[in-house]
Amino acid sequence: MKPPAFDYVRADSVEEALAALAAADGEARVLAGGQSLGPMLNLRLAMPEVVVDIGHIPDFAGVSWEGAAVSVRAGTSQAALLADPALADRQPLLAAAMPWIGHVQTRARGTVCGSLAHADPAAELPLLFAVLGGMATIRSAAGARDVPADAFFAGMFETALAADEMLVSVRFDAPRPSAGVAFREVAERHGDFAIVAAAAVADGAGVTLGLGGVSDRPVVMRWPGLAVGDAQAAVDALADGLDPLSDPRADADYRRWLVRGVGLETVRQAMERRDAV
């Protein structure tokens, strides 16, 4: 299929992009890497009147570090973040999970912020943002605001972004010292969207488990002071309380069963890595 007709704006500055969004009266979409928006246009799941291309704005390239917290600007590809030499030591959960995102070719074009703004509940980056915590910096022609990770996702393909706003950067918070992390995913093929993905962080204060693919947004549970022997009961109780999605790939019962197994394995691995430090 071919996309519907739309006006195309290639923005060369942040101000030009924001002005185009404001002038579109809610009928614009932002194009960064295009790995999410492109298929949606072709399938006519998105039918904007204006597409604002921000991929050529110099200010939107690159990452910056503040200790182990990493800020990623809107034009930064997933491949660029994955290739950052500091990632494995400072953000081991991101380093472990990002090779599961799509394929080499899509990571070369797809952006970190674009995936978060798209808010597919089966995508890995929304799950990682929800588990690690952090801040999304959002701008419109009227000004800027910061939205914490736990308030950014509003539902399936829905975020805190208003129609005239765009995500200009995102900060992933630093893990606690000596934290153990783990990531696991079940998909039909490597690179496909997750049927269930699990990300865990275990530190001296407790364990955080995040789940992707099971609900209309990432599910995050924190268990303060969780003992290794209580992990199975905790994950089972979480699985029992879920109302998982059903789709042609997997029904709710199968997803709940995966949460019990994959979730528990991920929690135990994170705890083992924490305790080995």
Phi, psi and omega per residue, in radians:
M1 nan 2.777 3.096
K2 -1.966 2.606 3.127
P3 -1.211 2.762 3.012
P4 -1.207 2.845 3.132
A5 -1.146 2.476 3.065
F6 -2.652 2.776 3.009
D7 -1.443 2.485 -3.093
Y8 -2.015 2.243 3.093
V9 -2.099 2.025 3.028
R10 -1.617 1.830 -3.075
A11 -1.467 2.340 3.101
D12 -1.814 -0.032 3.099
S13 -2.610 2.816 3.097
V14 -1.064 -0.749 -3.105
E15 -1.092 -0.688 3.119
E16 -1.138 -0.710 3.116
A17 -1.123 -0.770 -3.119
L18 -1.175 -0.645 3.097
A19 -1.131 -0.671 3.118
A20 -1.158 -0.695 3.094
L21 -1.125 -0.742 -3.131
A22 -1.132 -0.655 -3.088
A23 -1.307 -0.314 -3.061
A24 -1.422 -0.130 3.067
D25 0.956 0.799 3.062
G26 1.455 0.073 -3.065
E27 -1.932 0.470 -3.134
A28 -2.034 2.679 2.987
R29 -2.236 2.555 -3.140
V30 -1.587 2.334 3.081
L31 -1.938 2.126 3.057
A32 -1.974 -1.469 3.058
G33 -1.585 -0.418 3.064
G34 1.462 0.045 -3.076
Q35 -1.293 -0.354 3.028
S36 -1.753 -0.822 -3.060
L37 -1.198 -0.664 -3.105
G38 -0.974 -0.945 3.100
P39 -1.077 -0.624 3.138
M40 -1.150 -0.634 3.073
L41 -1.161 -0.775 -3.108
N42 -1.114 -0.626 3.122
L43 -1.499 -0.037 -3.116
R44 1.046 0.530 2.957
L45 -1.401 -0.368 2.998
A46 -2.156 2.286 -3.103
M47 -2.340 1.100 -3.129
P48 -1.295 2.737 3.031
E49 -1.443 -0.455 -3.104
V50 -2.376 2.382 2.978
V51 -1.974 2.153 -3.106
V52 -1.831 1.940 -3.096
D53 -1.522 2.021 -3.138
I54 -1.841 0.151 -3.026
G55 -1.256 -0.108 -3.093
H56 -2.001 0.235 -3.130
I57 -1.507 2.019 -3.072
P58 -1.015 -0.630 -3.092
D59 -1.177 -0.210 -3.068
F60 -1.688 0.181 -3.108
A61 -1.771 2.439 2.938
G62 1.817 2.987 3.099
V63 -2.203 2.791 3.065
S64 -2.448 2.630 -3.075
W65 -2.029 2.467 2.953
E66 -2.252 1.612 -2.951
G67 1.180 -2.150 3.109
A68 -1.747 0.027 3.050
A69 -1.475 2.323 -3.077
V70 -2.075 2.303 3.072
S71 -1.874 2.311 -3.064
V72 -2.105 2.180 -3.119
R73 -1.472 2.857 -2.875
A74 -1.096 -0.471 -3.110
G75 -1.653 0.093 -3.044
T76 -1.415 2.191 -3.126
S77 -1.288 2.766 3.060
Q78 -1.081 -0.651 3.127
A79 -1.113 -0.650 -3.137
A80 -1.156 -0.721 3.094
L81 -1.160 -0.755 -3.124
L82 -1.093 -0.554 -3.112
A83 -1.455 -0.128 -3.114
D84 -1.070 2.212 -3.049
P85 -1.139 -0.319 -3.134
A86 -1.551 -0.170 -2.954
L87 -1.083 -0.823 -3.038
A88 -1.079 -0.692 -3.108
D89 -1.382 -0.690 -3.009
R90 -1.618 -0.539 -3.121
Q91 -2.334 1.227 -3.040
P92 -1.121 -0.495 3.121
L93 -1.204 -0.759 3.054
L94 -1.047 -0.757 -3.126
A95 -1.101 -0.643 -3.128
A96 -1.291 -0.619 -3.004
A97 -1.560 -0.546 -2.988
M98 -1.123 -0.523 3.050
P99 -1.092 -0.255 3.097
W100 -1.464 -0.140 -3.100
I101 -1.412 1.961 3.048
G102 0.922 -2.341 -3.106
H103 -2.350 3.004 -3.124
V104 -0.937 -0.744 -3.077
Q105 -1.160 -0.757 -3.115
T106 -1.262 -0.593 3.097
R107 -1.170 -0.474 3.128
A108 -1.193 -0.466 -3.125
R109 -1.883 -0.700 -3.093
G110 -1.147 2.466 -3.116
T111 -1.787 2.726 3.104
V112 -1.125 -0.887 -3.105
C113 -1.161 -0.586 3.111
G114 -1.097 -0.707 3.101
S115 -1.133 -0.708 3.124
L116 -1.158 -0.726 -3.138
A117 -1.190 -0.536 3.095
H118 -1.223 -0.634 2.990
A119 1.060 0.745 3.002
D120 -1.253 2.186 -3.077
P121 -1.181 -0.248 3.103
A122 -1.678 0.015 -3.120
A123 -1.478 2.653 -3.048
E124 -1.328 -0.702 -3.040
L125 -1.125 -0.730 3.025
P126 -1.003 -0.692 3.097
L127 -1.095 -0.779 -3.116
L128 -1.142 -0.693 3.105
F129 -1.107 -0.725 -3.131
A130 -1.175 -0.647 -3.102
V131 -1.335 -0.812 -3.095
L132 -1.305 -0.498 -3.041
G133 1.372 2.928 -3.136
G134 2.658 -2.718 -3.038
M135 -2.501 2.341 3.021
A136 -1.743 2.229 3.083
T137 -1.738 2.142 -3.011
I138 -2.083 2.438 3.118
R139 -2.292 2.610 2.932
S140 -2.364 3.125 3.101
A141 -1.115 -0.374 -3.114
A142 -1.501 -0.257 -3.124
G143 2.617 -2.959 -3.074
A144 -2.132 2.706 3.043
R145 -2.632 2.738 3.108
D146 -1.930 2.390 3.132
V147 -2.178 2.149 3.130
P148 -1.189 2.764 -3.061
A149 -0.986 -0.682 -3.054
D150 -1.312 -0.072 3.089
A151 -2.055 0.067 -3.019
F152 -1.410 -0.709 -3.073
F153 -1.592 2.247 -3.066
A154 -1.931 -0.140 -3.106
G155 2.750 -2.983 -3.139
M156 -1.138 2.066 -3.101
F157 1.046 0.434 3.141
E158 -2.219 2.400 3.125
T159 -2.350 -3.073 3.091
A160 -1.325 -0.061 -3.124
L161 -1.212 2.285 2.989
A162 -1.455 2.929 -3.035
A163 -1.082 -0.483 -3.106
D164 -1.765 0.243 -3.104
E165 -1.965 2.761 2.984
M166 -2.442 2.690 3.115
L167 -1.426 2.026 -3.080
V168 -1.720 -0.387 3.048
S169 -2.903 2.806 3.081
V170 -2.408 2.444 3.088
R171 -1.970 2.191 3.006
F172 -1.638 2.157 -3.092
D173 -1.137 2.768 3.115
A174 -1.330 2.408 3.009
P175 -1.185 2.714 3.095
R176 -1.126 2.657 3.091
P177 -0.991 2.477 3.092
S178 1.132 0.341 3.097
A179 -1.290 2.558 2.990
G180 -1.806 2.464 -3.107
V181 -2.256 2.747 3.079
A182 -2.732 2.647 3.111
F183 -2.474 2.353 3.066
R184 -2.451 2.657 -3.103
E185 -2.603 2.477 3.003
V186 -2.043 2.155 3.100
A187 -2.480 2.888 3.121
E188 -1.110 -0.673 3.053
R189 -2.518 2.692 3.070
H190 -1.054 2.278 -3.109
G191 1.734 -0.300 3.049
D192 -1.308 2.855 3.037
F193 -1.114 2.576 -3.044
A194 -1.226 2.427 2.859
I195 -1.298 -0.838 2.944
V196 -2.498 2.301 3.007
A197 -2.132 2.523 -3.126
A198 -2.315 2.314 3.079
A199 -2.248 2.267 -3.087
A200 -2.262 2.524 3.030
V201 -2.259 2.120 3.098
A202 -2.009 2.171 3.119
D203 -2.314 -3.026 -3.080
G204 -1.153 -0.295 -3.109
A205 -1.710 -0.206 -3.124
G206 2.684 -2.786 -3.063
V207 -2.316 2.377 3.012
T208 -1.977 2.271 3.055
L209 -2.120 2.253 3.048
G210 -2.027 2.517 -3.121
L211 -2.189 2.331 3.037
G212 -2.031 2.650 3.101
G213 1.545 -0.075 -3.047
V214 -1.808 -0.331 -3.067
S215 -2.458 -3.061 -3.121
D216 -1.371 -0.028 3.068
R217 -2.765 2.916 3.121
P218 -1.032 2.461 3.083
V219 -1.806 2.215 -3.111
V220 -2.220 2.272 3.094
M221 -2.201 2.368 3.087
R222 -2.041 2.210 3.091
W223 -2.003 1.760 3.094
P224 -1.128 2.362 3.032
G225 1.099 0.463 -3.102
L226 -1.162 2.223 3.085
A227 -1.510 2.672 -3.128
V228 -0.988 -0.728 -3.112
G229 -1.189 -0.268 -3.128
D230 -1.753 0.021 -3.033
A231 -1.120 -0.753 -3.095
Q232 -1.100 -0.782 3.140
A233 -1.104 -0.646 -3.136
A234 -1.160 -0.799 -3.136
V235 -1.194 -0.679 3.102
D236 -1.063 -0.737 3.130
A237 -1.139 -0.669 3.077
L238 -1.091 -0.802 3.137
A239 -1.073 -0.706 -3.140
D240 -1.110 -0.539 -3.095
G241 -1.515 -0.051 -3.123
L242 -1.442 2.695 2.965
D243 -2.122 1.362 -2.947
P244 -1.191 2.768 3.060
L245 -1.192 2.654 2.944
S246 -2.135 2.362 3.088
D247 -2.652 -3.136 -3.091
P248 -1.059 -0.362 -3.136
R249 -1.436 -0.583 -3.050
A250 -2.856 2.478 3.088
D251 -1.606 3.087 -3.046
A252 -1.101 -0.718 -3.121
D253 -1.098 -0.719 3.131
Y254 -1.152 -0.724 3.109
R255 -1.105 -0.702 3.114
R256 -1.108 -0.702 3.107
W257 -1.106 -0.717 3.100
L258 -1.117 -0.686 3.113
V259 -1.024 -0.754 3.137
R260 -1.035 -0.782 -3.082
G261 -1.430 -0.973 -3.086
V262 -1.183 -0.706 3.123
G263 -1.070 -0.788 -3.139
L264 -1.132 -0.762 3.118
E265 -1.046 -0.702 -3.115
T266 -1.187 -0.771 3.099
V267 -1.064 -0.822 -3.108
R268 -1.108 -0.687 3.134
Q269 -1.144 -0.729 3.101
A270 -1.096 -0.710 3.129
M271 -1.167 -0.683 3.097
E272 -1.097 -0.725 3.135
R273 -1.208 -0.620 3.058
R274 -1.106 -0.810 -3.048
D275 -1.276 -0.294 3.134
A276 -1.467 -0.211 -3.095
V277 -1.273 nan nan
